[in-house]
Amino acid sequence: MQTAKVDDTITVAYQIRPEDVAAIRDAGFVAIVNNRPDGEAFDQPAGAEIAAAAEAAGLSYASLPIGREGIAPDLVEGLRKILDAAQGPVFAFCRTGTRSINLWALTQAGQRDPDEVIRLAAEAGYDLSGLRPVLARLAETG
């Protein structure tokens, strides 16, 4: 399982499997967010399988799939609500963590300086420098 801690509130990761959920719980996470649509790849486990494993492990689970249409405002608001309500760190995944970290970055617009968001992403191994103008514009419009 390949993961990247962004900050104390969120870690992003590559695709997980149901058998990974216990280790996620044991690492102290309280919620799993699935940012990958079902059926994207033939070898991908169904979201329902991961949801069942999360429930069995006592973790919250949410599906906020980011498909070809990109990141819609309702997905940003959905992750923001999950992060705000979580009583501990959140574990978000997609195929490579890229969609998850982009979604997280958009939740930070207006909350953190765009350069801080881009720095945190870079420290986690993701280059979000191209998102700087969007983050700045969202911060201005509130």
Order of alpha helices (4+ residues) and beta strands (2+ residues): beta-beta-alpha-beta-alpha-beta-alpha-beta-alpha-alpha-alpha
